[in-house]
Amino acid sequence: MSIMPLPELPPQAEGIRLSVLDAYTGQPGSPLGVGFWPRVAARVIDFIVHYFVALCSGLLLGLLVAIAARLQHRPLSAFFGRQSPNGIAVFVLALLGSIVFEAICEGFHGSTPGKRLLGFTVVQEDGSPCRPGSAFIRSFAYVIDSLFFGLIGYFNMQKTPQQQRHGDVLAHTVVCRRSDVAPENLRGAGQFVAAFLFAAMADAALMISGQLLRIIA
């Protein structure tokens, strides 16, 4: 008595399932991206941190100028009274400071303070840790993505399955939730503290340089 073979499942079913999954997640192995508004919330937190660094930088500069005036036996008005009214240098260097701050935090840890607080991190498209070069590319490209209240970045995020703005596309990065990243690709709290302190010092140095240019101009 012969046994009839079991019917094989059609191969199309598995192919359809994989194609749908790939369209949703992007390339195989890549994490899902975070949407626009959660990233806006993280950016607002980062702006508050940047403002606090600017405040501390201003206080430090004032202290240094007061010491210099005392050593030279000159009034403070001799320094602050001759400041140039042109604030372009201050604006450009403050903007550069915020860009460098973000790039250092993401390149050496993966998260800015805002992203870390909300549980987000930046990784490469294959899920590996964000590289410093990629972090600088996406941070500088934010100047374009933030135009028109972020609409440039918003509309591009709707075109990609991983919610990538132009900076992410250029840098091959994805902003995702830390829970979606393999543990071996996450960096610890110690690296975050070190990256944050280094980024804050770089940010402060650039903002102080802008104020000094106004004084000595």
N, C-alpha and C positions, 0 to 999 in steps of 0.2 A: 504494500500500500504506500503510495507516494504522498509526501507532505507538500502541500502547496506553499510556496514562499510568501512571506508577508509583503504587502504592497509598500513600496518606498514612498516617503514623503516627497512632494514636489520641491525641487531646489529653489523655486522662485520665492517660496514663503520666507526662507532664511535670508535670501537676498534683499527682499523688500524690507524686512525688519532692520537689517543693518543699514540700508540706505536711509531709512527714516531716522535712525539713531545718529548717523553721521551728519545729516542735515541739521539736527538739533544741537549737537555738541561741537560741530566743527571737525577738525582733524582728529583721528583716533588718539586717545590718551590725553586730550586737552580738557581742562576744567571749564565749567560753565562761567560765563561772565556776570558781573554785578550790574544792575540797571543804572539808569541815569540819576534818579533822585537820591538813592542811597549814597552815590558817589558825590553828589552835591553836598549832602550832609557832612561827609568826611572832609570835603574841601572847606566848608565853613569852619570846622574845628581847626583845620590847619591854618586858616586865615587868622583865627584868634591867637594861635600859638605864634604866628609870624608877627602879629601886632605886639604881643608881649615881648618878643625878642627885640623889636624895634624900640619899645619903651625902655628896656634895660640898656640898649645901645646908646640911646639919647642920654640917659643918666650917667653912663660910663664916660661918654664924651664930655659932658658938662664937668664931671669931676676932673678929668685930665686937663681940660682947658683952665679950670680954676687953679690947679696945681702949677701949670705953666705960667699963669698970670702972677701967681704969688712969687714964684722963683725969679721972675723978671721984674717984679715990683711995678706991675702995670695993672690998671683996672680991667675988669672983665669986659667992659664996653669996648675996649680996644680990640678985642677979639670978635665978640658977637655983634658989635655995632657996624662992622664992615662986611657983614655977610652979603653975598650976591643975591639979588632977588630972583635970579633964574633957578628954578627948582628942577630943571630937566635932569641934571646929573643925579639929584636925590631920587627922582622917580625911576630912572633907568637902573641905577644900582640897587634900589629897593626891589624892583621887579626881578633883577638878576639874582638877588639874594634869595627870594622866594623860590625861584627855579632851581638854584643850586641846593637849597635846603631839601626840596622834594627829591631831587635826583640822588643826593647822598643817602637819604633815608631809605629810598626804594632800592638803590643799587647795592647797598651793603646789608640791608635787612629784608626789604620787600614791602615795608609799610611805613607810611608817615604816621604821626600821632593820631590823626583822624581815622585813617584806615585801620590802625591797630586797635583803637578804641571800639570801632564798629565790627571788628573781626574780619577785615578784608586784607588782602595781600596782592602784590603784583608778581606774576610769574611769566616765564616764557610760554609760547604757545604749546610747547610739548610738556608743560607742567614743571619744568626745571626752575631753579631759583632765578630771579631777575638779575641780569648782568649789569654792571655799572654803565657800560656803554649804552645799553638799551634804555636804562633809566634816564640818562641825560637826553637821549633822542626824544623820548615821550614827554619829558618835562619841558624841553624847549618848544616842542610842537604844541604844547598846551596854550601858548600865546595865540595860535591860530584857532584851536578848538574852542577857546573861551569867547571868541568874538560873538557879538549880538546876543549877549547873555547866555552863552553856551550853546546856542542853536546849531552852530557849525558842527560841534562835537556830537550833539544830540542826534541830528539827522544821520550822521555817519554810523552811529551806534545801532540805528534801526536796520542798517543794511548788512550787518555781520551777525552770525549766529552766536558769537561770543561777546557781544556788546562792546566792540572795540571802536574807540574814536580814532582820528587820523594818527595821533601820536602812537597809539597801540599798534596800528597796522604797520607803520614805518619801523617800529622797534620790535615787532613780532612778540608783543606782550599781551597779557590778559589780566584784568582786575577781577579777582574771584574771592570767594570766601575761604578762609584758612581751613575750615573743616573739609573742603573739597580737595585739598592738596595733600599729597603723600607726606607722611611725617618726616621722611628723610630729606624732603625738599623745603622744610620749614626751618627758619632760623630762630634762635632762642631769645630770651629776654635780655641776656647780656649783650648780644649783638645789637639789639634794638637801642639799648641805653647808649652804647658806644657810638652808634651811627647818629643818634639824635644829638648828642653833645657835639660831635664833630660838625654836623649840619648846622646847629645853632651858632657855633663859633664862626663858621664861614658866612652865614647869613648876617650876623652882627658885624663882621669885618667889612663886608660890602656896604652896609648901611652907614657905618661910621665913615668909610671912605667918601661916600656921597656928601655927608655933612662937612667933612674936612675940605672938600673941593669948594664948597660954598664959602668957607671961612678964608681960605688962602687965595681965592680967585681975585 
